[in-house]
Amino acid sequence: IADSAPTLPSGTGFYLENVLSELDAPGEWYFDANDKLLYVWTPDSTSPAASGATLELSVHALGLQVTSTGAHDLVVSGIHFTQQSQSGVYLNSGKEISISNCTFSRQKERGIQVAGTMYNMTVRDTLFDSILMQGMFVNNGAGVAVLNNVFRNIGLLDGAVVAGSGKQTYVGISMGASAANISRNVFERIGGSGMLVALSGSVIDSNTISNVCVTTSAGAGIYMSGGQLSNHAITNNVVRNAFGNARSSAGNTGSAWGLYFDSKASSCFISGNDIAWIGGSALRVVSPTNLTFVSNTFMTDSRATGPVVSVSDQGGVNLISGLLFSNSNFTSTATSSLFMVPANSGAGFATFRNNSYCSAAAAPFQVGSATYSFPQWLTNVNVSDTGSVWCLPATTSSGTTGSTSTGTTSTGTTSTGTTSTGTTSTGTTSTGTTSTGTTSTGTTSTGTTSTGTTSTGTTSTGTTSTGTTSTGTTS
């Protein structure tokens, strides 16, 4: 930094690690690789030598490593993997793998990493806690089941994540296998997206996802990524509190989504989801075809920067068709739009049935840059909407679509407030390598190179374990 001018725009968050001058608070440490010296400021500020304290240093990059490309019928159960400098369990390729009742904590990269192709793998009843990058990563394959697990405090090193990467890198689960089953899991306090899912044919059911995009400026509770998204069933999930961290973007803006379909998703069924208190859009889809949305709740927060539902095309080419929104609630507590669609959306791009709409905006439907009231929305976009009800400030007669009846003013949401904060633990350790230790976070300011505020982002850093504590069995 001293040799060149900072390149970060004013106001951008930053993070520095392993800087001796920032060793200025209890719980921090610094390792001098050249002189092989470890500097430690103990949590109680006593001298390690005087207090007889024991320092544990990680010596394992991987807790369990299986490099064979044909591994099969492996069972891992009841083991606590902690403080590896890379991953707790590393698998190359294989089939019929079971991991259950384990704990993965404070890995620097991932709890579980599947680097190759995996078939019929099950991970269940396992805790992933305080991991720097990802709870679980699967590169490719099919038939991977992730059931009844808890993912919490993943990717929470504030300031260390740059915009555009963390939403896909710092996630609870990164699933590259098709026909996956991600069900009944809990995601709490995730730096980027709760889960990142690709390819086709997966079931995402009954997961609870709260407080995501804690350290990144963008991302989603459920992020469907890639150009081959098809035949997914996304049902009965609860997503709460996705706002994005402004420190990760140059413009000091944070925006996150509840459910996001990245590109050209087709033939997916989305039902029974409750997505609320979102800072960007509760639902965002790009160039979708034949998507069915039934009995969902989509709600943004008063701080929202985007519409409740954002539908966009790719590269200005209209590829949007065959959308169905039925028996769902759409609510905005901000003045932003309920729906935003491209100006070139064709007639009949979507069908709406028996929905309820509520917005603080008088004209909550946006087509291109123009905004419309509910009757104008029907006229200008030529959508079919039957049996719906709405609550709009500019509408003096509210009731069912196509009638003048009154008395129905559905707010379109059943959600209130936040469901859980997950945990107060920062979960940003998982060090145990020479690359971390003392830290400094803050924001850049024009004409100065202030270090901002020091952070204990690596609390209890450098401490670690022998890798796999033999408290369980493998066979």
Backbone hydrogen bonds, N-H to C=O, Kabsch-Sander energy under -0.5 kcal/mol:
donor,donor_aa,acceptor,acceptor_aa,energy
4,S,1,I,-0.7
11,G,444,T,-1.7
12,T,9,P,-1.8
13,G,247,R,-2.3
14,F,442,G,-1.5
16,L,440,S,-1.8
18,N,438,T,-1.5
20,L,18,N,-0.5
22,E,19,V,-1.5
23,L,20,L,-2.0
24,D,22,E,-1.8
27,G,41,W,-2.6
28,E,25,A,-1.3
30,Y,39,Y,-2.6
32,D,30,Y,-0.5
32,D,37,L,-3.3
33,A,31,F,-0.9
36,K,32,D,-1.1
37,L,32,D,-1.6
39,Y,30,Y,-3.7
39,Y,37,L,-0.6
41,W,28,E,-2.8
42,T,40,V,-0.7
45,S,42,T,-1.8
51,S,47,S,-2.6
52,G,48,P,-1.0
53,A,48,P,-1.3
55,L,53,A,-0.5
56,E,54,T,-0.5
57,L,55,L,-0.5
59,V,465,S,-0.9
63,G,87,S,-1.5
64,L,88,G,-2.0
66,V,90,Y,-2.8
67,T,65,Q,-0.5
71,A,68,S,-0.6
71,A,93,S,-1.3
73,D,95,K,-1.0
74,L,96,E,-0.9
76,V,98,S,-2.8
77,S,473,T,-1.9
78,G,100,S,-1.6
80,H,469,T,-0.5
81,F,79,I,-0.7
81,F,103,T,-3.2
82,T,80,H,-0.5
82,T,467,G,-1.5
83,Q,105,S,-2.2
85,S,60,H,-1.8
86,Q,61,A,-1.7
87,S,61,A,-0.9
88,G,110,R,-1.4
88,G,111,G,-0.6
89,V,111,G,-2.2
90,Y,64,L,-3.3
91,L,89,V,-0.5
91,L,113,Q,-3.0
92,N,66,V,-1.5
93,S,68,S,-1.1
94,G,117,T,-1.8
95,K,71,A,-2.1
96,E,119,Y,-1.6
97,I,120,N,-0.8
98,S,74,L,-2.8
99,I,122,T,-2.7
100,S,76,V,-2.4
101,N,124,R,-1.4
103,T,79,I,-2.1
104,F,127,L,-3.1
105,S,81,F,-2.3
106,R,129,D,-1.5
106,R,130,S,-0.9
108,K,84,Q,-2.0
109,E,86,Q,-2.2
110,R,86,Q,-1.2
111,G,134,Q,-1.3
111,G,135,G,-0.6
112,I,135,G,-1.7
113,Q,89,V,-2.6
114,V,137,F,-2.7
115,A,91,L,-2.7
115,A,113,Q,-0.7
116,G,92,N,-2.4
118,M,140,N,-2.1
119,Y,94,G,-2.0
120,N,142,A,-1.9
122,T,97,I,-2.7
123,V,145,A,-2.8
124,R,99,I,-2.2
125,D,147,L,-1.5
127,L,102,C,-2.2
128,F,150,V,-3.1
129,D,104,F,-2.9
129,D,127,L,-0.5
130,S,152,R,-1.5
131,I,153,N,-1.0
132,L,107,Q,-2.4
133,M,109,E,-1.1
134,Q,109,E,-2.5
135,G,171,V,-1.3
135,G,172,G,-0.5
136,M,172,G,-1.5
137,F,112,I,-2.2
138,V,174,S,-2.7
139,N,114,V,-2.0
140,N,116,G,-1.1
142,A,118,M,-1.9
143,G,178,S,-1.6
144,V,178,S,-0.5
145,A,121,M,-3.3
145,A,143,G,-0.5
146,V,181,N,-3.4
147,L,123,V,-2.6
147,L,145,A,-0.5
148,N,183,S,-1.7
150,V,126,T,-2.2
151,F,186,V,-3.3
152,R,128,F,-2.7
152,R,150,V,-0.5
153,N,188,E,-1.9
153,N,189,R,-0.7
154,I,189,R,-1.5
155,G,131,I,-2.7
158,D,156,L,-1.6
160,A,157,L,-2.2
163,A,248,S,-0.9
165,S,162,V,-1.5
166,G,162,V,-1.4
168,Q,165,S,-1.2
169,T,165,S,-2.0
170,Y,166,G,-2.0
171,V,169,T,-1.4
172,G,193,S,-1.2
172,G,194,G,-0.8
173,I,194,G,-1.1
174,S,136,M,-2.5
175,M,173,I,-0.6
175,M,196,L,-3.5
176,G,138,V,-1.9
176,G,174,S,-0.7
178,S,141,G,-2.4
179,A,200,S,-2.9
181,N,144,V,-2.4
182,I,203,V,-3.0
183,S,146,V,-1.9
183,S,181,N,-0.7
184,R,205,D,-2.2
186,V,149,N,-2.4
187,F,208,T,-3.1
188,E,151,F,-2.8
189,R,210,S,-1.7
190,I,211,N,-1.8
191,G,154,I,-3.8
192,G,170,Y,-1.9
193,S,167,K,-0.9
194,G,220,A,-1.7
195,M,221,G,-1.1
196,L,173,I,-2.8
197,V,223,Y,-2.5
198,A,175,M,-1.7
201,G,230,S,-2.1
203,V,180,A,-2.8
204,I,233,A,-2.9
205,D,182,I,-1.6
205,D,203,V,-0.5
206,S,235,T,-1.9
208,T,185,N,-2.5
209,I,207,N,-0.5
209,I,238,V,-3.1
210,S,187,F,-2.7
211,N,240,R,-1.6
212,V,241,N,-1.4
213,C,190,I,-0.5
213,C,192,G,-2.7
214,V,190,I,-2.0
215,T,191,G,-1.4
216,T,191,G,-1.4
221,G,257,W,-1.5
222,I,258,G,-2.1
223,Y,195,M,-2.5
224,M,222,I,-0.7
224,M,260,Y,-3.4
225,S,197,V,-2.6
225,S,223,Y,-0.7
229,L,226,G,-0.5
229,L,263,S,-0.6
230,S,199,L,-1.0
230,S,228,Q,-0.5
231,N,266,S,-1.4
233,A,202,S,-2.6
234,I,232,H,-0.5
234,I,269,F,-2.7
235,T,204,I,-2.4
235,T,233,A,-0.6
236,N,271,S,-2.0
238,V,207,N,-2.6
239,V,274,D,-2.3
240,R,209,I,-2.6
241,N,276,A,-0.9
242,A,277,W,-1.3
243,F,212,V,-0.8
244,G,212,V,-0.6
245,N,216,T,-3.2
246,A,244,G,-0.6
248,S,245,N,-1.9
249,S,246,A,-1.8
252,N,249,S,-1.5
255,S,217,S,-3.2
257,W,219,G,-2.6
258,G,281,S,-1.8
259,L,282,A,-1.9
260,Y,222,I,-2.5
261,F,284,R,-2.7
262,D,224,M,-3.2
262,D,260,Y,-0.7
263,S,226,G,-0.6
264,K,286,V,-1.5
265,A,286,V,-0.6
266,S,229,L,-1.9
267,S,289,T,-1.3
268,C,290,N,-0.5
269,F,232,H,-2.5
270,I,292,T,-3.1
271,S,234,I,-2.0
272,G,294,V,-1.6
274,D,237,N,-2.8
275,I,273,N,-0.5
275,I,297,T,-2.9
276,A,239,V,-2.4
276,A,274,D,-0.6
278,I,299,M,-0.5
279,G,242,A,-3.6
280,G,242,A,-0.5
280,G,256,A,-1.7
282,A,308,V,-0.8
283,L,308,V,-2.2
284,R,259,L,-2.4
285,V,310,S,-2.6
286,V,261,F,-1.1
287,S,285,V,-0.5
287,S,312,S,-3.8
289,T,265,A,-2.3
290,N,321,S,-2.1
292,T,268,C,-2.4
293,F,291,L,-0.5
293,F,324,L,-3.2
294,V,270,I,-2.5
294,V,292,T,-0.5
295,S,326,S,-2.3
297,T,273,N,-2.6
298,F,329,N,-2.8
299,M,275,I,-2.1
300,T,331,T,-1.7
301,D,278,I,-2.2
304,A,301,D,-2.1
305,T,279,G,-3.2
306,G,280,G,-0.9
308,V,337,S,-2.1
309,V,338,L,-2.4
310,S,283,L,-2.7
311,V,309,V,-0.5
311,V,340,M,-3.2
312,S,285,V,-2.4
312,S,310,S,-0.5
314,Q,317,V,-0.8
315,G,313,D,-0.6
317,V,314,Q,-1.5
318,N,316,G,-0.5
319,L,317,V,-0.8
321,S,288,P,-1.6
322,G,348,G,-0.5
323,L,349,F,-2.0
324,L,291,L,-2.2
325,F,351,T,-2.8
326,S,293,F,-2.9
326,S,324,L,-0.5
327,N,353,R,-2.5
329,N,296,N,-2.7
330,F,356,S,-2.3
331,T,298,F,-2.4
332,S,358,C,-2.0
333,T,300,T,-0.5
338,L,364,P,-3.2
339,F,364,P,-1.4
340,M,309,V,-1.9
341,V,366,Q,-2.5
345,S,342,P,-1.5
348,G,381,V,-0.6
348,G,382,N,-0.8
349,F,346,G,-1.4
351,T,323,L,-2.5
352,F,384,S,-3.6
353,R,325,F,-2.4
354,N,386,T,-2.9
356,S,328,S,-2.4
357,Y,389,V,-1.6
358,C,330,F,-2.2
359,S,391,C,-1.7
360,A,332,S,-0.7
360,A,334,A,-1.1
365,F,372,Y,-2.0
366,Q,339,F,-2.9
366,Q,364,P,-0.5
367,V,370,A,-2.6
368,G,341,V,-2.6
368,G,366,Q,-0.5
370,A,367,V,-1.8
372,Y,365,F,-2.8
377,W,373,S,-2.5
378,L,374,F,-1.7
379,T,375,P,-1.7
380,N,376,Q,-3.1
381,V,377,W,-1.9
382,N,378,L,-1.0
384,S,350,A,-1.0
385,D,383,V,-0.6
386,T,352,F,-1.9
389,V,355,N,-2.6
390,W,399,G,-0.6
391,C,357,Y,-2.2
395,T,392,L,-1.9
396,T,394,A,-0.7
398,S,396,T,-0.6
401,T,388,S,-1.9
403,S,400,T,-1.7
409,T,407,G,-0.7
423,T,421,T,-1.9
436,T,433,T,-0.9
438,T,29,W,-0.8
439,T,455,S,-0.6
440,S,16,L,-1.5
441,T,453,T,-2.5
442,G,14,F,-1.0
444,T,12,T,-2.2
445,S,448,T,-0.7
448,T,445,S,-2.1
453,T,441,T,-2.0
455,S,439,T,-0.9
459,T,456,T,-2.0
460,S,27,G,-0.5
461,T,27,G,-0.8
461,T,458,T,-1.8
463,T,460,S,-0.8
464,T,56,E,-1.0
467,G,82,T,-0.5
468,T,466,T,-1.0
469,T,80,H,-1.5
469,T,467,G,-0.8
471,T,469,T,-2.7
473,T,77,S,-1.9
475,S,75,V,-2.2
